[in-house]
Amino acid sequence: MIKVDMTRRNVLALAGAAGAGYLMGSSAGRAASANTLVFIGWSHTEAGSKPFLEQTFEKYRSENKDIKLDTVGVPFAQMETTLLLRKRSNQQTDVGQLQERWLSPFVAAGGMFDVDEIFGKEFIDRTYHPSALAMTKVNGKRYALPWVTGSTGLVAHAKVLQDAGVKEMPKTIDAFVDALRAVKKAKPSSSPMGFSTKNPSLTQLETQLFLWTFGGTFFKDTEVVVDSDANRQALALLADLVKEGLILPGNDRFDIRRLYAQEQVAFYPDPPLARAFARAQSGQGEAYDKNVVPVAMPVLKAGDAPVSIQWGHLLGFFNYGGAKPTPDGATGRFVNLVSQPETQIAYYKETGVFPATNAAISSLKDDAYLTKWIDLSSTARPDELSSFSNANELRTVIGEEVAAAMLGQKTPADALKSMSDRLKSIGPKK
């Protein structure tokens, strides 16, 4: 078993008090049993998805009266810490909801099952969409099943662009900047490009789209390569967009979603839930759908491939104080229920999260929003930091330095030099 790195242990020590309440979930003190299943996640604590998931859990219980299903709900921000605390105490945890970029650190920490060995490669390949399965692999093995899929890419606001006289979606960076200027002229108080500058984690993720577009990258394997000409060009563009008022600083994605629904944002990066947020925050429901358009990230020059970032929710299977999962046991029956096409489609219609199975996606082939986004996700790349066990520490450094450049506190060159030095001092760990 690979040991958890020192940074992770420090995080646990600092967060112990915050996570203690969740550590003592409903399965506390119970011996491992093939007739119990403990699921831990965050989506069933959130208003938008709680009713549907509670119904799904009740359906599981009614169809599997020989199984005792315990569900532990944890706020998203405390999910990683809680899972690690449960590992440390060998607290029964059979199935856990994971963000795709958490998978590698949990694999490194140990105690996760290879899903091909449990459910069979043929079943997995047949059941799940290739773009969704791309998120489940670490070091050549698959350690999770996809639950919902998509990517973090660019969302456009059709009405904002139309009001500004922008007749077609920009395909290159130059055309993109021209479109932002047109929107700013038409709506002087707007933030034509929505970009997170007050949340380092989101800042890192969104910056990545621009770095990749210019041919840059943060790392080459574990080598820090952020101080490059390509990255200087990308960061200079972001800083210039702030100077021109084309990005209004001081927002994060939650602020930007609200501004988008108020028709003050023309483009911003988001996962597929963008439409669900626009429906809710505009107050117009499905009538607002016509404005929410997934678009390819603009490229530096014609012929380049547009970039996006893998995004999704996974189901991880943990060897924490429970019985080994089997396809026909408690865990296998849970997987079967949440992977059924009707369950996946209903979950999408209720919450806006995309299904991950081939059958569900095929059944929704007439849904232009979903099919366009799935198509754009076909070349999505993993978040560069997702393979590092100390990703959160690295993410904070990157986000802080990018924000310093965008806010004019440092030049882009100085920010990248400082970022490089700090990342090398920490050292990315796998």
Secondary structure as UniProt FT lines:
FT   HELIX           6..23
FT   TURN            26..29
FT   TURN            34..35
FT   STRAND          36..41
FT   HELIX           43..45
FT   TURN            47..49
FT   HELIX           50..63
FT   TURN            65..66
FT   STRAND          68..73
FT   HELIX           76..78
FT   HELIX           79..88
FT   TURN            89..90
FT   STRAND          93..99
FT   HELIX           100..102
FT   HELIX           103..109
FT   HELIX           115..119
FT   HELIX           121..127
FT   HELIX           130..133
FT   TURN            134..135
FT   STRAND          137..138
FT   TURN            139..140
FT   STRAND          141..142
FT   STRAND          144..149
FT   STRAND          151..157
FT   HELIX           158..163
FT   TURN            164..165
FT   HELIX           173..186
FT   TURN            188..189
FT   HELIX           200..213
FT   TURN            214..215
FT   STRAND          219..220
FT   TURN            221..222
FT   STRAND          223..224
FT   HELIX           229..243
FT   TURN            244..245
FT   HELIX           253..261
FT   TURN            262..263
FT   STRAND          267..270
FT   TURN            272..273
FT   HELIX           274..282
FT   HELIX           285..291
FT   STRAND          292..295
FT   TURN            302..303
FT   STRAND          309..310
FT   STRAND          313..320
FT   TURN            327..328
FT   HELIX           330..339
FT   HELIX           341..351
FT   STRAND          354..355
FT   HELIX           358..363
FT   TURN            364..366
FT   HELIX           368..376
FT   HELIX           377..379
FT   HELIX           384..387
FT   TURN            389..390
FT   HELIX           391..406
FT   TURN            407..408
FT   HELIX           412..426
//
